[in-house]
């Protein structure tokens, strides 16, 4: 177990390099990269960087690419040296797949009630368009056309979650979950049912199953079974959840929250396997290493813990 230092920041997103040696983390004020072999201090940091919340490692781990609002750059992993990434500036992706293969550009026409999605394969110094899709939606029920838009943990699926009606007295709404193949954009599964209106964050496993949370409650939907009811699990403490993640193979799932506890679940039966607590404050972010044997979580106090799941 390691406790990493985060200079004057609260990491809201964390990601391991493909080989698991490096950990990248970004928050509202800075971006940091740690060499987990070298020690707890960042190898390099960037103040007020657009890289902080929208970034990927290249497949070989030698660089990071990221940014936002048509301002993207490429950063050398070892030194942090940067150069403008003109290809991504043109593409302007709102989302990257976790494995770095795809970028998803999102456009919203609220007046016309149309969500436009464009997926491109990201190459070494460019990109290649893969598919485009226009989705009709009701702006009165879902102003952005989606409540959740995510890649699955292995990058092979794109999932859209959107409300289809007004909230009822229990604060639930009719919700549609759609699973698209990231390689060709085809709709491969969908689910429609009632979910809490505020279930707007979560993670996607390799099969396209969706885990959404609001407050203490976790809702797991399998769109391949459109008539199935969601599996519901509730955090053991009265504190709400803040972030969740699947392992790359989908067999493990971790949730962190304001109770400062990380809960590891067996994603095959949704039973709790173990709980971890390090007394570093409420936890805001979490991710798995690519091999699924370690996790990293960022705290509200500006510390990051990296731990072996079997310890």
N, C-alpha and C positions, 0 to 999 in steps of 0.2 A: 504494500500500500504506500502511495506517495501523496503528499500534500503539496500542491504547486502554488506559487505566489502569483497574484494577479494585480499588477500596479494600478490602483485607483479605478477599478472597473468591476462589473458584475457580468461574467460571461453568459450571454443568452443563447449562444449556440456553440457546440463543440463538435469536432470531427477528428478522427484518427487518420494518419496517412495510410496508404495501402499496406505497408509492411508493419504498421503498428508502432513504429519508433517515435513518430512525431505526433503531437496533439496541437490542433489549432483551435482557437477560441475567440469569439467576438462578442462585444456588448454594445451598449449605446455610445461609448466614448472611445473605444480603442479595439485593436486587434492584436493578438499575441500568438506566438508559436513557441512550443517547448520541445526540446530534445529530451525524451524521457530517460535516456541513458545518462545525459550530462548532469541533470540535477533539477531543482525546483524553480529556478529563475528562468524567465523566458529567454529563448535564444535570440529573439528579436521582437520588437513591438512597433506598432504604427498607431499614432494618435489620430482620433477622429477619421478613421478610414472607412470608406464605403465597402471595403472587404469584410467588415465585421460580421454581417448577417447573411451575406449571399456569396458563398465561395465553395470551391471544390479543390481537391488535390488532383493533379494529373494522374493518369493510371500508373505511371512509373514512380510517382511520388517526388519527382525532382522539382516540381513547381506547384504553386497555387494560382488559380485564376478566379477573379471575382470582381464585384463592384455592383453598381446600380445606376439607373437613370442614364443609360448610354455612356457611362464612364466606367470602363473596365480596364483592368491591368493584369499583368502576369508577374508573379513574384518568385524569385529563386528561393527554394526551401531553406538552404543552408545560410544564406546571407541576407535575405529579404530585399535584394536588389529588384527594382521593378522596371517594367517597360509597358507602355500603353498597348492594350490588346485591341487593335483596331477591328478585328473580326467580331469579337464579342460586343464592342461598342455599336456595331451595326445590328447585330442580332438582338441585343438588349434583353437577355433572358431574365425572367422573374424568378425562375426556379432552375436548379441544376439537379440531375439525378445523382444520388449519393456516390455512384461509381465513376462519375465524371464523363459518362458517355453522351449524355443528352442535355440540352438546354431547352426550356419551355418558355416561349414568349406569350404574354397574355394581353389581350385587348378587350375593352368593355365599351359597348354602345348602349348606355342606359336608355336613351330615348327610343332606340329601336328594339331594345330587349334582346341583344345578341352578345354572346360571349365568344370571342375568337381565340383559338388556341393554335399555336404554331410550334411544332417540335423539330429540332435540328440535331443531327449528330455532330458532336464537337471533335474536330480533328486537332492535330498538333498545333497548328497556327491558323486555324480557320474553322469553318463549319459547313455542313451539307444539309439542306432542307430535307426532312423526312416525310412529314405530313402536316396538313392544316385542317382545322375543323371549326365550323361555326355552329354554336348551340343556342337555340332559342330558350329564353327564360322570361319569367314574369318579374319585372323590376319592383313591383309592389311587395312581393314575398321574399325576394333575394336581390338586393340592390346591386351586388357585384356579379351575379350569375353563379356564385359559388360561396359556400361557407368554409369548405376545406378543399384545397387543391394540392396534391402531394404525389411524389414518386414513391413507389414501394422501395423498401430498404435495399433490394438488389438492382433497382433501376429498370426493371422490365415492365412495370405497370405504372400508369397514371390514373389516379383516382380523383373524382370530383364528387363532393357532397354538397347538396343544395336543398334548401327548403322549398316546399311546394304549396304552402298554405299559411294561413294566419295562426298565431299561437292560441291554444285553448286555455282553459282556466288552470290547467296543471303546468302551463308554460312549456308544453310540447307542441310539435308541429309535424305535419306530414313531410317526410324527408326522402330524397332520392339519392342513392349511392350508385355511381357509375364507375366501372373499371375498364380502362382502355389499354390495349397493347401499346407499349411505348415505341415499338418498332414500326408499326404501321397505322396506329390510331384507331383500329377497329374496336368497337364495343364488344367486350367478351363476357361481361356479367353486369347485372344491375339488381338493386334491391330497393323497395319502397316500403316505408313503415314509419311509425311514430318514434321520434327521438326528442330529448330536451332541446329547446331552442338554442341554448348557450353551449351545446356540445360542438365547439368549433375548433378544437385542436386535437392532434393525435398523431398516429403513425400507421403505416401500411406494411403488412408482411408480404413475402414473395408471391403468395397466391392471390393477393389483392384484398385479403381480409382487412377490415378497418377497425382500429381501436380509437375511440373518441372519448374525451373526458370533459366533465364539467363539475366543478366543486370536488366532492369526494368520490363521485361515481365514475366508473369506467364502463363504457358500452362497446361490446365487440360485435361487429356485423360481418357475416360471411355472404357477400353478394352472389356467390355461386349457388346459394340456397335462398332464392328470393322470397320464400314463404316462411323462413325460419325467424323466430323471435331473437332479438339481440341477447347476448350473454351479458349480464350485469354483475359487476363486482364493486365493492365499496372499500375505500381506504380504511384501514383499521383505526386510525386516529380521527379526531374531529376536524383536522386540518385539510384544506383542499390540495389537490394535485396540481403540479406546475408543468411537468414535462414527462413524456414517455418515449420509449424506443424499442424496436424489435432487433434481435440479433440477425445477422445476414442470412442464416438458414431458417429463420422464423420460429425456431424451437423455444427461444427464451424472450422474455419481455421484461422491461424494467420501468418502474414508475417512481418519480421523485416529487416531493411537495414541500409545503410550508412546515411540516412536522420535522424537517431535517432528516428524514429517513428515506432510504432507497429500498424499494420492495422488488424482489426478483420473483417473477411468475413463470411457471411452466406453461407455455403457450399452447400446448397440446390438450390440456385439460383445465386451464385457468385456475390452478391451485397455487397458493403462495409457497415458494421454495425456501426463501430466506429474506430476512430484513437486515439492513446494514445502517449503522449510525456512527458518525464520527464527531459530532458536536461542533460542526463548523458553520452552523446556521441553516436557515431555510434554503432548500435546493431549488435552483431555477432552470437547470438544463441537464441533459444526460445523453450519452451515446455509447454504443458498443464498439469495441475494436473489431476489425474485420474478421479475426479468427473466432470471435464470440467468447473469448476466455477472460476478457477484462472489460471494465466499464469506466467511464469518466463522468463526473457530475460537478457542476459549478454551483457555488453557493451565493446567497444574498450578501454575504460578508466579504466577497471578493477572493475566495479561495476555491481551488479545484482539487478534487480527490480522484485519484486513479487507483483502482483496486482489482485484484484477482477474484473472480466470482467464486472460486472454490476454496478461498482462504477461510 
